[in-house]
Amino acid sequence: LSRGHTYVRYDSRGCGLSDRKVPSLTFEDGIDDLEAVVAAHGLKRFALFGISMGAATSIAYAVRHPEQVSHLVLLSGFATSVFSTPNVSQKAIDEAELVIKSAELGWNSSKSVFRKLFVAQLLGNPTPEQQCELEERMQLSMTPETAVAYLRNNFSINVRDLCAQVNVPTLVFHCRKDEMIGFEQGRKMASLIPGARFVALEAQGHILLSTEPAMQVFEAELGAFIGTGGP
């Protein structure tokens, strides 16, 4: 992305190089933080790229600041989740609570089955080296308490009504075999955004790796959508 553009990314609050001890980790906080990053860099109009939970944050930002977002690009996103979907089954709720509890107990443990399954779902079919590296990064990136807070937030996201208010050009990608956020969730989110274009990627993971053949499709579609240069 940085080859033809100025590329700005940031660590969410409580994660990575951001301050670890923060009083709140709500979805609204995430929108406020994105606004702060934009203001700090003096960005006036730019393409906005959101992955996973970041897709919902980007949708909310684009609705709040349509004059600033020239293009909206979403990958592996979702409009609603388990705790925010009406008439969801008790089984789905129980499974979500199990994931949260497993993260609490296993986030920092190298022997944790949760960590291995979590990384496998993220990357689809990781090599042993990729598996090991991302497991280590999980532990370095945030505390178990922060992971639990983010998971609970993720399971509670609902931007369904905001999707209908998006008024910027939008391109939505989703890997067909995403085991973390189902393919149909991505397609549904795209259908709720007026004029959005949906592109299915023939890949397995939740995070699209550069080694996947589908990355070439992603790069071609993205380049055609936002152009080859600019912010």
Buried (B, 14 or more C-beta within 10 A) or exposed (E): BEEEBEEBEBEBBBBEEEEEEBEEBEBEBBBEBBBEEBEEEEBEEBBBBBBBBBBBBBBBBBBBBBEBBBBBBBBBBBBBBBBBBEEBEEEBBEEBBEBBEBBBEBBBEEEBEBBBBBBBBBBBEBEEEBBEEBBEEBBEBBBBBBBBBBBBBBBBBBBBEBBEBBBBBBBBBBBEBBBBBEBEBBBBBBEBBEEBEBBBBEBBBBBBBEEBEBBEBBEEBBEEBBEEEEB
